[in-house]
Amino acid sequence: MTTAAQSTRTIPMLIGGQRTLGSGSETIPVTNPATGELIGRIPDATTADVDAAVRAAADAFPAWARLDPLERARHVTALADLIERNAEELARLDVQDNGSPIREMRGDSGVAAAQLRYFAGLVLQLRGHTIPTQFERLNYTLRQPFGVVGRIVPFNHPFMFAAAKLAAPLVAGNTVVLKPSEHTSLSALRLADLLQEALPAGVVNIVTGYGQTAGDALVRHPEVRRLAFIGAAATGRRIIARANESVVKTVTLELGGKNPLVVFPDADLDKAVDGAVRGMNFTWQGQSCGSTSRAIVHHDVYEEFTSRLAERVAALRPGPPGDEATDTGAIVNKSQFEKVQRYVQIGREEGARLLTGGDVVDSGDLARGMFIRPAVFADVAPGSRLAQEEIFGPVLATMPFTGYDEALRIANGIPYGLTGAVFTRDLRLAHTVARDLEAGYVWVNDVARHWPGTGFGGVKDSGLGREEDLDELESYTQAKNVHVNLG
Ligand code: NAD
């Protein structure tokens, strides 16, 4: 954990197995969003630093790719062991750095370790095919790694993304350059210590810095032929264009969402209300791509649903993120904090009814932090900005519908398509909605959770590709076809 004495220390990056502050003199201050306190500094990596990291990864690649697959898997499992041993410290680092409550952040290292173990266990499933061509011919495919993979991750689950997203590329035999968010790099830099123990030098390199500079240098680097990005849709669109400016790259994108939760009148209303609360991920301030931030509710149950929902949300307790009793913590940074407030104002101006929350909590322990009480709006017009744009904060928009077609028109009438949820007791209806929703992941009478082995990803502006399953592992390989004349 960062102590007061370390608080203004610059924490070094990891390049080629060495800790380094990089070639530039600039650093980025790290502040605790719950207190405004300076808790450290991270290097502002230059293009030369990113280049050094890519070269280190390229140098480490041949030996890593030639290791026996089970040996690579053993290294990845060793990393999972180290993460589990340091779980509490890692969770507390994220709490300080990103403002989410300890109860929530504690789960993240477990999720990361589970993903690492899952992909390590899949290593022998990276199989090719034999293809019957002619009796005297053998035709088969090999799955081979790309080389250096660039992974760029966002701020909302800093450690989980930094660690879990190494698993598939590494197991497939690639080496990695990882860039965490400039807002939340501390736990990734602590991960660097564990990587130094678990993996050969250069197999994973971590560079910190801004998206426009360090991120862009990684995106454009000609030796990075495979890039995976998690972040905002606008950034994803820019990245895919930039990535392919000089060489052809394979790019996958996990982007934002404005996800629908559709409640039919026959639903178990207790479960549906509970789903709407949990689905918003208020326990990390709604800062989740998968949040079901539009509740589309049949008008026969709309009033009852929204009043029960507002009561439940009003009872969530904002508090210091380190406290076990805290339900909802601080917004990660000033620009997100202002963005959420701006959308609360937009909602009012658009004529939606604010049922609860939306106000800044600025008293007592929370006075110096960026806390907003979770908000629920009613009667949100489906075409309004509040209903259409991703806020990535604790703001839930509810809107009524009358018939199936209208529900689906509203649910699908947005540029995004990441997740969706439906609440009904009618089996046929549930599966029909699941079929018709434009989304990459649909929950029936449930929300929020995903599991290793179940592919996660979006359609439309929510992204390209699937993660957390065998498809992700295979996406870090390229197929080669081999034709042999036996005659
Ligand atoms: P962001 O797009 O601002 O930044 C994400 C990462 O990209 C950061 O590391 C940032 O430094 C880097 N970056 C920014 N501009 C870049 C550029 N021009 N070139 C290269 N790198 C650049 O997103 P954010 O604010 O950190 O995260 C929130 C967004 O992430 C939301 O839209 C959310 O929905 C999305 N998200 C999606 C998923 C998913 O699995 N689909 C998961 C979590 C978050």
Boltz pocket constraint, residues with backbone or C-beta under 6 A from the ligand:
constraints:
  - pocket:
      binder: B
      contacts: [[A, 152], [A, 153], [A, 154], [A, 155], [A, 156], [A, 179], [A, 180], [A, 181], [A, 182], [A, 209], [A, 210], [A, 211], [A, 212], [A, 214], [A, 215], [A, 216], [A, 219], [A, 230], [A, 231], [A, 232], [A, 233], [A, 235], [A, 236], [A, 238], [A, 239], [A, 253], [A, 254], [A, 255], [A, 256], [A, 257], [A, 288], [A, 289], [A, 290], [A, 390], [A, 392], [A, 418], [A, 457], [A, 458], [A, 462], [A, 463]]
      max_distance: 6.0
